[in-house]
Amino acid sequence: MRRPLLLACLALGAAASGLGAGDAPRRKVIVDQDAFGGVNLQPLLLILQSRDVEVLGITVESGDGWQKESVAHTLRLLELIGRTDVPVVAGATYPLINSEEATRRWEAMYGKVPYKGAWMDHWPDYNTVNRPHYHAADVVPPLEEGEPTTKPAPEIAAEFLVQQVRRFPGEVTIVALGPFTNIALAAKLDEAFAANAKELVFMGGAFNPSSGTVDEFSLQFINRPRVEFNSWWDPEAAKIMLHAGWRKIISVPTDATVGTKMTPALAAEAASTGTPVAKYFKGYGAVGFPMWDETASAVWLDPGIVVRSEQLAMDIDIDHGPNYGATVSWPPSFAPGLGEPTVTAVRAIDIHRLERLFVGLIQAPNPAP
């Protein structure tokens, strides 16, 4: 078939489907995030800025910070970038079983945890970047970016997740960037929740991350290489999530983020335009951190960013001993066969491609809602 005739046929097909030339159905996604401050909000910007994506909602739990404060940050972000069409849904404030008190008891037996998210009551001398101040779960300190005037959706996160997946069976990707309490609660609320979703992409797990350097970030895994924060904060939820019966699971562990960093030069380049998102990022973005959740978001947005991945059976250790919250994995044929899912574990990415994707999306004008 000659090319002009082929193009004409494609155009007719698009017209018949109700799509304009060059259009395609947008990918539906719910982002679940402990959306606390710039480092947790930047990955939301990437997904919100993607023109082929329909963000059905952002569900929020505690983790790096407390849920109520994180909800306020997320609402204000959407106001400042002109995307209040996206619902923000409050979720779990506390893990299913783990707690601040239990963590203190664990530390008394097994040693100090370098990073505890909302439970960090003291920042050691090695800390060099701006970190949150400790406060109670129901306190929302004044926000640097101003207080939101919009309100979260009336549902709770687990209900919203179940409702949307039932509404669009087989179409909704869950991108989980924080601890997994909301996802676990949704799976318990509706046993078909995971099976009705299109896929799960999550930032979590650790297999063998190594950067060759020791800094305030590598201290989180260098001596406990199988422990990653999202799984550690609520290990029982991580286990429930993994065993929920998904069609497809992609794990973006700590391994994939080693070597990434939001440098001042990269941040300045991304913020160099006058778009609402670039202005927001310039004012409230976080510099100096590894690009943890940006990497997970990018893996879903652009699978070509993945340099190396492997199929592994994966689980989470929920014994309350020295490896509580640790990633457990096997080659699939070596797994014990107790319900451990086989996941695609991303082990390495193209960092330059990640950075170019980040800059391009932050600089881009807002997509139409």
C-alpha positions in Angstrom: 0.0 0.0 0.0 1.3 3.4 -0.9 2.0 5.7 2.1 -0.6 8.5 1.2 -3.3 5.8 1.0 -2.2 4.3 4.3 -2.3 7.7 6.0 -5.8 8.3 4.6 -7.0 5.0 5.9 -5.5 5.8 9.4 -7.2 9.2 9.4 -10.6 7.5 8.5 -10.1 5.0 11.3 -9.4 7.8 13.8 -12.5 9.7 12.6 -14.6 6.6 13.1 -13.3 6.2 16.6 -14.1 9.8 17.5 -10.4 10.7 17.8 -8.7 13.6 16.1 -5.6 13.2 14.0 -2.7 12.3 16.3 -5.0 11.6 19.2 -5.2 8.4 21.3 -7.1 7.4 24.4 -5.3 8.8 27.4 -3.9 6.4 30.0 -5.9 6.5 33.2 -3.9 6.6 36.4 -4.4 7.2 40.2 -1.3 8.4 42.0 -1.0 7.3 45.6 1.6 9.4 47.4 2.8 10.6 50.8 2.9 14.0 49.1 5.0 15.9 51.6 7.0 18.8 50.3 8.9 19.3 47.1 10.7 16.0 46.8 7.3 14.2 47.0 5.4 16.7 44.9 7.8 16.8 41.9 6.8 13.3 40.6 3.2 14.4 40.7 4.1 17.3 38.4 5.6 14.9 35.8 2.4 12.8 35.6 0.1 15.8 35.7 2.1 17.4 32.8 1.9 14.3 30.5 -0.6 15.0 27.7 -1.4 11.3 27.2 -2.4 10.8 30.8 -5.7 11.3 32.6 -5.1 11.6 36.3 -8.3 10.3 38.0 -7.1 11.4 41.4 -4.3 11.7 43.9 -4.7 9.6 47.1 -2.6 10.6 50.1 -1.3 8.8 53.1 1.4 9.4 55.8 5.0 8.5 55.3 7.6 11.1 54.8 5.2 13.5 56.5 1.7 13.3 58.0 -1.3 12.8 55.8 -3.2 16.0 56.8 -0.2 18.2 56.0 0.5 16.3 52.8 -3.1 16.7 51.6 -2.7 20.5 52.2 0.5 20.6 50.1 -1.2 18.7 47.3 -4.2 20.9 47.2 -2.1 24.0 47.1 0.1 22.6 44.4 -2.9 22.0 42.2 -4.2 25.5 42.8 -0.9 27.1 41.9 -0.5 25.2 38.7 -4.2 25.5 37.6 -5.1 21.8 37.9 -7.9 21.8 40.5 -9.8 19.5 38.2 -7.8 16.6 39.8 -9.4 15.2 43.0 -7.2 14.9 46.1 -8.4 12.2 48.4 -7.3 11.8 52.0 -6.3 8.3 53.2 -4.5 6.6 56.0 -2.8 8.6 58.8 -1.1 5.6 60.5 0.3 2.3 59.3 -1.8 -0.9 59.8 0.4 -2.2 62.7 3.8 -0.4 62.7 4.0 2.7 64.9 6.3 5.3 66.3 6.4 3.6 69.6 7.0 0.2 68.1 9.9 1.7 66.1 11.5 3.1 69.3 11.3 -0.4 70.8 12.8 -1.9 67.7 15.7 0.6 67.8 16.4 -0.3 71.4 17.0 -3.9 70.3 18.5 -3.6 66.8 19.9 -0.1 66.5 19.0 3.3 65.1 17.1 3.7 61.9 18.7 6.5 59.8 15.5 7.8 58.4 12.0 7.4 59.9 9.9 9.9 57.9 7.2 11.6 60.0 8.7 9.9 63.1 12.1 11.7 62.8 12.2 13.7 66.1 15.9 14.6 65.6 18.1 15.2 62.6 21.7 14.0 63.0 24.6 16.2 62.2 25.2 14.5 58.9 22.0 16.0 57.5 22.8 18.8 54.9 19.4 19.4 53.2 16.3 21.1 54.4 14.2 18.6 56.3 10.8 18.8 58.0 10.3 19.6 61.6 8.8 17.0 63.9 5.1 17.5 64.9 2.0 15.5 65.8 -0.1 13.9 63.1 -3.1 16.3 63.4 -0.9 19.5 63.2 -0.7 21.3 59.8 2.0 24.0 60.1 1.7 27.1 57.9 2.7 26.2 54.4 5.5 28.1 52.7 3.4 28.2 49.4 0.3 29.5 51.2 -2.8 27.8 52.5 -5.1 25.9 50.1 -8.7 27.2 49.6 -9.9 24.0 48.0 -10.9 20.9 49.9 -10.2 17.2 49.5 -12.8 14.9 48.0 -15.4 13.6 50.5 -14.4 9.9 50.0 -11.6 8.2 51.8 -8.7 7.0 49.7 -9.5 3.2 49.8 -13.1 3.9 48.7 -12.0 6.1 45.9 -9.5 3.6 44.6 -12.1 0.8 44.6 -14.7 3.1 42.9 -12.5 4.2 40.1 -11.1 0.8 39.3 -14.7 -0.5 39.2 -15.7 2.4 37.0 -12.9 1.6 34.4 -12.2 -2.1 34.7 -8.8 -3.1 33.2 -7.9 0.6 32.4 -6.5 2.1 35.6 -2.9 2.1 36.5 -2.1 2.6 40.2 1.2 4.4 40.6 2.2 4.0 44.3 4.9 6.4 45.4 4.5 6.4 49.1 3.9 3.7 51.8 1.2 1.3 50.7 -1.5 1.6 53.4 -4.2 3.0 51.1 -3.6 0.3 48.5 -3.8 -2.5 51.2 -7.0 -1.1 52.6 -8.5 -1.0 49.1 -7.5 -4.6 48.5 -9.2 -5.6 51.7 -12.3 -3.5 51.0 -12.7 -5.2 47.5 -11.1 -8.5 46.8 -11.4 -7.8 43.1 -9.7 -4.4 43.3 -6.2 -5.5 42.2 -7.5 -7.8 39.5 -9.7 -5.1 38.0 -6.8 -2.6 37.8 -4.6 -2.5 34.7 -1.3 -2.7 36.6 0.6 -1.6 39.7 3.7 0.5 39.4 5.3 1.2 42.7 8.3 2.8 44.2 9.5 0.3 46.8 11.7 -2.6 47.7 15.5 -2.8 47.6 17.6 -5.7 46.3 21.3 -4.7 46.1 21.6 -0.9 45.8 25.2 0.4 45.9 26.6 3.7 44.8 30.2 3.3 46.1 29.8 6.4 48.3 28.4 6.9 51.8 26.3 10.0 52.3 23.1 10.9 54.3 21.0 9.1 51.7 23.0 5.9 51.3 22.9 5.5 55.1 19.3 4.4 54.6 20.4 1.2 52.8 24.1 0.7 52.9 24.1 -1.4 56.1 20.6 -2.7 55.6 20.5 -3.1 51.8 17.1 -4.9 51.7 15.2 -2.2 53.6 13.4 0.6 51.7 11.4 3.3 53.4 8.0 2.8 51.7 7.9 -0.9 52.6 9.5 -0.3 56.0 6.9 2.3 57.1 4.0 -0.1 56.8 5.4 -3.7 56.1 2.1 -5.4 56.6 0.5 -3.1 54.0 3.3 -3.8 51.6 2.8 -7.5 51.9 -1.0 -7.3 51.5 -0.5 -5.1 48.4 1.9 -7.6 46.8 -0.4 -10.6 47.4 -3.5 -8.8 46.2 -3.6 -10.5 42.7 -2.6 -7.9 40.2 -2.4 -8.5 36.5 1.0 -6.9 36.3 3.4 -5.4 38.8 6.4 -3.2 38.2 8.7 -2.5 41.2 11.0 0.5 41.0 13.3 -0.2 44.0 16.1 1.9 45.5 18.5 0.2 43.1 17.0 2.0 40.1 17.5 5.4 41.7 21.2 5.1 42.7 23.1 7.9 40.9 20.2 10.2 40.4 20.1 13.6 41.9 18.2 16.9 41.6 21.3 19.1 41.2 21.0 22.9 41.3 21.9 23.0 37.5 19.1 20.5 36.6 16.6 22.4 38.8 17.6 25.8 37.3 17.2 24.4 33.7 13.8 23.0 34.5 12.6 26.2 36.1 13.8 28.5 33.3 10.5 29.0 31.6 7.5 31.0 32.7 4.9 28.2 32.8 2.8 27.7 35.9 4.5 24.4 36.7 8.0 25.9 36.1 7.2 28.8 38.4 5.9 26.4 41.1 9.0 24.3 40.8 11.3 27.3 41.0 9.6 28.5 44.2 9.0 25.2 46.0 11.0 22.4 44.4 13.6 20.5 46.4 17.2 20.4 45.4 19.9 18.0 46.5 17.8 14.8 46.8 18.0 11.6 44.8 15.2 11.4 42.3 13.4 8.5 43.9 9.8 9.0 43.0 10.6 10.9 39.8 12.3 7.7 38.7 9.2 5.6 39.4 6.9 8.1 37.6 9.3 8.2 34.7 9.4 4.4 34.4 5.6 4.4 33.9 5.6 7.5 31.6 8.5 6.3 29.4 9.3 2.6 29.7 12.3 3.2 27.4 14.0 4.7 30.4 14.7 1.2 31.8 18.2 -0.1 31.1 18.0 -3.3 33.1 15.2 -5.2 34.8 14.5 -8.8 35.8 11.6 -11.0 36.8 11.7 -11.8 40.5 9.3 -13.3 43.0 8.9 -10.7 45.7 7.6 -10.5 49.3 8.1 -8.4 52.5 9.4 -9.7 55.8 6.8 -8.9 58.5 8.5 -10.8 61.3 9.2 -8.2 64.0 12.9 -9.0 64.2 16.0 -7.3 62.8 14.7 -7.5 59.1 11.2 -6.2 59.7 10.1 -4.5 56.5 12.9 -6.0 54.4 12.5 -7.0 50.7 12.6 -10.8 50.2 13.1 -12.1 46.6 13.9 -15.2 44.6 14.2 -16.2 41.0 10.6 -17.3 40.3 11.4 -21.0 40.1 13.0 -20.8 43.5 10.1 -19.1 45.4 8.4 -21.0 48.1 5.0 -20.7 46.3 3.1 -19.1 49.2 1.5 -16.4 47.0 4.6 -14.3 46.2 3.9 -12.5 43.0 6.4 -12.3 40.1 7.3 -8.7 39.6 9.3 -6.8 37.0 12.0 -5.3 39.2 13.8 -2.3 37.6 17.4 -2.4 38.5 18.9 0.4 36.4 17.7 3.4 34.3 19.0 5.9 31.8 19.7 8.8 34.1 20.2 11.3 31.2 16.9 10.3 29.7 15.2 10.8 33.1 16.7 14.2 33.4 15.6 15.2 29.9 12.1 13.9 30.6 11.9 15.9 33.8 13.1 19.2 32.2 10.8 18.8 29.2 7.7 18.2 31.3 8.3 20.9 33.9 8.9 23.4 31.1 5.8 22.4 29.1 2.6 24.3 29.1 -0.3 22.8 31.1 -2.1 20.0 29.2 -5.9 20.4 28.8 -7.8 18.8 31.7 
